[in-house]
Amino acid sequence: MKAFELSELADSAFRAGLKNRYPDRSDDELRQLYLERRLKCHNHNY
């Protein structure tokens, strides 16, 4: 359960960081940026 909480906390912090870094972007643009950057973090070796 703690692992899921930590994962959710990290995701929230990542989204908040994007919003702070790009305050002029719309929610849709931030969502797209989030998804693009999230894909870069995924391990494709599975």
N, C-alpha and C positions, 0 to 999 in steps of 0.2 A: 504494500500500500504506500509506503514511504517513497518508493521508486517512482510511482505514478504521480505523487504529489510533487516530487522534485522535477520531474519531466514537465508537468503543467506550469510550475513556477518558472522554469527556464524558458518555456515557450512564451509566457506572459512577459517576461523581461525582454526577450528578443523583439516582440511586437512593440513594446513600449519604447525600446531603443530606436527602432526604425521610425516611430512616430516623432520622437524627439529630434532625430537627425534630419528628418524630412518633414517639417511641420507644414509646409505649403502644399504637400501632395494630398490628393483626395483619398478617401477610404479604399476605393477600388484600386487606385495606383499603389497604395501601401500593401494591399492584399496581394497584388501581382508581384511586387518586389519581395514580399515575404515568401511567397511560393517559389520564386526563382532562387532565392538565397537558401531556402530550405532544401531544395533539390541538390545544391552544391554540397551540402553537409551529409547527404545520404551515402551510406557505404554500398556501392554497387558490386561488391565482391561476394554477395550471398548467392 
